[in-house]
């Protein structure tokens, strides 16, 4: 049974929290979140084991939001992750409603895709019955625009193709 992309982001965000081993989170709320490190490790390992996943990175923003970025070679690779046992297992913990769209229904690109899933834990839970007490979630998909430059490395993995990206490393 297909579920909305909400599941991807919820699980990714929970994995960010766990993999980062973060202590106090939130916008100065003082609330303590004790993430489950095993969950984050399983999520990151599952993403990395997905054929076509080019890299995974985790971040925490000054706002207290937590993000996991995963770079995929194409739409089919994102769908392999979406349909994987790891992702489907994590989706069961969400407790949200089915979405109206099919996953990736509106994605027309044939090239690489970056998925950013962002999650917050400050505030009341957004989904009643969820085993993951998030208050905000966002799942955003990006494709690279041609251009840009870098010196001694990039945010995206080297395998993530960006046309006309200039390497200024000397």
Secondary structure, DSSP 8 states (H G I E B T S, - for coil): ----THHHHHHHHHHHHHHHT--B-SSS---B----HHHHHHHHHHHHHSTTEEEEEEEE-TTS-EEEEEEESSHHHHHHHHHSHHHHHHHTTT-----SS-TTTT----S-EEEEEEEE-SSS-SSTT-SS--SEEEEEEE---S--EESS--SS-TTS--TT-EE---
